């Protein structure tokens, strides 16, 4: 797994190397917060992590996929 941080203003221009298995979350709080990106080894592992988060109350620092999950992924 690889991780990297980008400021809010650079997200739109950045091309992710593997968007299908990349997720993001807030790295810090504030209006111009940085985002932390993580690249999982495969999409199934990423989907499982995200679905586990969805079983509890949502938080601002939850992982959110770059490419949205389908209904059957992660279960």
C-alpha angles and dihedrals in degrees: 000000000000127000132195137170128227131182117240094254094057099050096086094053097042119098111210114223093222109015093169091066100030126102133181138210137172112280094190138006128253140074095290096037124168120241125225116216124197127192113207123208090244139003094247092061091049092048092050091052092049094046090051089056091051091061091070134050112297120256133193092244097055119129114258121193121238090218108042118246120247121234096263100044122108100018 
